[in-house]
Amino acid sequence: MKSRCISIAVSALAGLMITAPAFGNEREVNIAGFGAKSGVIRLFGMNSEAAMKAAVKAINDSGGVKLGDGATGKLKLTYYDDRCNAEEGISVVRRIATTEAIVGVGPSCSNVGESVFGILQKKVGDDSDSGLQFPIFGDVAAKVGLASISEWSFRNIPNEMEMYKDLFTWAQKNHPELKTVYGGVEVDFAHSKSTFEAMKAQAKAHGYELVGESEWLLNDTTFSNQVRDMRRSNADIVLISAHPVTTCGALNEMARQNVKPKLLIGLTSSSTVETLNGCGKQAEGMIIPTGFAPINDRARQASDQISEQGGSADLHSAASYENIFILKDVIESQGVMAKPDTVSEDRQKIRQGLAQLPETEGLLGVAARTDDREAVKPYVFVQAQNGSWEMIYNPADEK
């Protein structure tokens, strides 16, 4: 009988060991990331995932987050591939909303952002609106004004109109002899197309003459006709509003046709390692405004941490990294509980916390928050020099 009692006791103890929480009084805090990990711009999603993983690791290694009842929370990230497809993005977000994730971070593409923000509840507390009550904190999709679609949508993305306004002011001051502009645009991609309009508007506002423009598609591989037209224009400045793959396609063709503008300006999203790896020699001298450069200790540390997770730091993945740290602060300030029966309440708390932020701390400094849930982020100008992006100007130095 004694032997049987000991056996039962040991079995019960083993059962307790199996079912007990792995970290004692710790709970998982579920965060969902989503973006493009397939297709031409898959590196954007891959870099964002690596950045989120790096931030999650840094926070968890430092003790995690404090939950509303005093328990410790450990962040858990699940990342989904939306393939830069609007319908897939909607499907992914609907799927995330059925999980215990209390917030989503993404997406990579503006067409996906516009669509997924569109299925969220427009106004908080509107019982007649059956849209999802799920907070999404944008990190990459850069089309201006997307957060205004829903009071559940937020973004941590620089204002490109302001970035290119400052860039053309800088160009006027440093290159007063330049007068004409030619533009090339990746016309089937919402971000590159909208930014091209911002580029042109600022060029005209600063007195430059637009002498021509050409278009291509995200999946195009030949650019001979577009560059031939560019060459004939003999423009002083060439604008290329395109992502890394087609930026490199256009630059390679420009080199082949010996097109050498006096100033070359690129799209924010092309200030990446991918551009340098694809056409570093041809990109030499290109200037791009960006919300990230490793110009201080914190930015350099984040860059190293993202690299350790298999990604590279740029203005997009840096925002992904920042978002996780911002969410840590919101989780703690709003008393998130991270329990299976508090998911809906926790989502409300995250939304409320993000809406109340007057500013956030980023890798390049403090970013203000606007009434329409957008960010006013610090930024710098970088130039492709000898296979790397080097900072050449910080607008904040003159403000």
Sequence and secondary structure as in RCSB ss.txt:
>XXXX:A:sequence
MKSRCISIAVSALAGLMITAPAFGNEREVNIAGFGAKSGVIRLFGMNSEAAMKAAVKAINDSGGVKLGDGATGKL
KLTYYDDRCNAEEGISVVRRIATTEAIVGVGPSCSNVGESVFGILQKKVGDDSDSGLQFPIFGDVAAKVGLASIS
EWSFRNIPNEMEMYKDLFTWAQKNHPELKTVYGGVEVDFAHSKSTFEAMKAQAKAHGYELVGESEWLLNDTTFSN
QVRDMRRSNADIVLISAHPVTTCGALNEMARQNVKPKLLIGLTSSSTVETLNGCGKQAEGMIIPTGFAPINDRAR
QASDQISEQGGSADLHSAASYENIFILKDVIESQGVMAKPDTVSEDRQKIRQGLAQLPETEGLLGVAARTDDREA
VKPYVFVQAQNGSWEMIYNPADEK
>XXXX:A:secstr
 HHHHHHHHHHHHHHHHHHS TTSSEEEEEEEEEE  SSTTHHHHHHHHHHHHHHHHHHHHTT EE TTS EEEE
EEEEEE TT HHHHHHHHHHHHTSS S EE  S HHHHHHHHHTB SSTT TT  SB   EEESS   TTGGGG 
TTEEE    HHHHHHHHHHHHHHH TT  EEEEEEETTSHHHHHHHHHHHHHHHHTT EEEEEEEE TT    HH
HHHHHHHHT SEEEEE  HHHHHHHHHHHHHTT   SEEEE GGG SHHHHHHHHHHHTT EEEES    SHHHH
HHHHHHHHTT    HHHHHHHHHHHHHHHHHHHTT    GGGHHHHHHHHHHHHHH SEEEETTEEEEE TTS E
E   EEEEEETTEEEEEE GGGG 
